[in-house]
Amino acid sequence: MQGKINKAAEMIARAKKIIVFTGAGISTESGISDFRGPGGVWSRYNPDDFTIDKFMNSGESRKKLWQWMREAGLTADVLPNAAHQAIVELEKMNKVSAVVTQNVDNLHQLAGSNPGKIYELHGNMQVVACLDCGERYPLAGIVEKNPLPQQVPVCEKCSGILKPDVVFFGEELPQNTLIKAAEEAQKCDLLIVVGSSLVVYPAAYIPLYAKNSGAGIIIINLEPTEQDDIADVLINEPAGKAMTGIMDRLKEILPQNNS
């Protein structure tokens, strides 16, 4: 473990343009439920109930979505963890050019990452939009006004359907965001995967773009991923523990950045 930590820190010390690619494994350490893991969302809900077609055409599907959103704790006082903070530290060292995330929880922003450097491939759950008039609301306020399980919120202006500003099954990823993230990946010299199993495409192409452009790859994930074979360093440890260890070692290598 320490040898891998040391190697990862040395790669970061040499790098000038780092992309950090994050998935659910970084957020679970803040108490947010995983989707695919044991006991995750899809063990309690049928993903087929969350297609865009069903959401648009079925009141029952919309009811299930709002039940899940209350249960998932996305409006609770969920805080960034040590891994999020480590990414912010790397950004302050002028190492990070972009944070590409599959997560929808807004924790990178809360931790202090520059919003202009964050590419949210699956959207942001903290925002709810009316599909009829386009009015946008903070999620927390909508849930607070509609706390009961049977309640399905509607737009306060036009009574239209409210949809979380995230990508549903059957929807395309935001193409402009995906293109820009891919361009960043092709220009970086190091990509660090934190907490992603790299099974969801097209998001999981991002590390491959980086690798094919000659970048080094560090993968930090508790379980094996679909791309372990491309990693220069593979660390199967919790995100917070691994990133804290890497930052401690990095500050020994680059003491001038240790404030």
FENLINRA-V769559 format. One record per helix or strand. SS is the DSSP state (alpha for helix, beta for strand). FROM is the first residue (numbers start at 0). TO is the last residue. If there is no record, write none. Layout:
ss = {SS	SS}
from = {FROM	FROM}
to = {TO	TO}
This chain:
ss = {alpha	beta	alpha	alpha	alpha	beta	alpha	alpha	alpha	beta	alpha	alpha	beta	beta	beta	alpha	beta	beta	beta	alpha	beta	alpha	beta	alpha	beta	alpha	alpha}
from = {1	17	23	40	46	50	51	58	81	95	106	114	117	122	135	138	153	160	168	174	189	204	215	227	232	238	254}
to = {13	21	29	43	49	50	56	71	91	100	110	116	119	129	137	144	153	165	168	186	193	211	219	229	234	252	256}
